[in-house]
Amino acid sequence: MDLSDFRQAREYAAWLLLAAAVIVVGMGLWFLLGLPGSGGGTLADHGFAAAPDLIGVTVTLLPVAAVLLAALGGPAVGSLRQITLYAVVVQVVALILGVIAWLITFGGGNGWFTVGTISNLAVAVAGLLLTLAVLRSRAR
């Protein structure tokens, strides 16, 4: 196997994973704002619809997987710092919007949703900590 081809494939795959995360966060923002096609309803309904796209496991794992693929799949790819910085931005934006979505669901009548969302928030924070650790370790 040609390692330079594999390294380039890892880099492309990492960028695609980040792009997928941006799309998922964009969908969450769309639902949170109640834009056309998002289902309408109350503000709490917007939060219920948006939360899975903002703090769900998928949106957490996509940027983390991109960073780990770029950093650990062999020699680090050339754009590792950029990939990691973009991953941090995507994760922070998703986490902030996810907390907003979660907060507006209070009083919406679904207590189990709130409990499940807390675990998703914990996973999102853990993913962000891991990405930040890669960013700090590569800065040294």
Residue pairs with C-beta under 8 A, 6 or more apart in sequence:
3 74
3 75
6 73
6 74
7 74
7 75
7 77
8 77
10 69
10 70
10 73
10 74
10 77
11 70
11 77
11 78
11 79
11 83
13 66
13 69
14 66
14 67
14 69
14 70
14 77
14 83
15 66
15 79
15 83
17 62
17 63
17 65
17 66
17 69
18 62
18 63
18 66
18 83
18 86
18 87
18 90
20 62
21 59
21 62
21 63
21 66
21 87
21 90
21 94
22 90
24 53
24 56
24 58
24 59
24 62
25 53
25 54
25 59
25 90
25 93
25 94
25 97
27 53
28 50
28 51
28 52
28 53
28 54
28 59
28 94
28 97
28 98
28 101
29 50
29 54
29 97
30 37
30 38
31 38
31 39
31 46
31 49
31 50
31 53
32 46
32 47
32 49
32 50
32 54
32 97
32 100
32 101
33 46
34 40
34 41
34 43
34 46
38 46
38 49
39 45
39 49
42 108
43 104
44 104
44 105
44 106
44 107
44 108
44 109
45 108
46 101
46 104
47 100
47 101
47 102
47 103
47 104
47 105
47 108
48 105
48 108
48 110
48 113
50 97
50 98
50 101
51 98
51 101
51 102
51 105
51 113
51 117
51 120
53 59
54 94
54 95
54 97
54 98
54 101
55 94
55 95
55 98
55 99
55 101
55 102
55 117
55 120
55 121
55 123
55 124
56 120
57 120
57 123
59 94
59 124
60 91
60 94
60 120
60 123
60 124
60 126
60 127
61 127
63 86
63 87
63 88
63 90
63 91
63 127
63 131
64 87
64 91
64 127
64 130
64 131
66 83
66 87
67 80
67 83
67 84
67 87
67 130
67 131
67 134
68 134
70 76
70 77
70 79
70 80
70 83
70 84
71 80
71 84
71 134
71 138
76 138
77 83
80 138
81 135
81 138
84 131
84 134
84 135
84 138
85 135
87 131
88 128
88 131
88 132
88 135
91 124
91 127
91 128
91 131
92 128
94 124
95 121
95 124
95 125
95 128
98 120
98 121
98 124
99 121
102 114
102 117
102 121
105 113
105 114
105 117
106 114
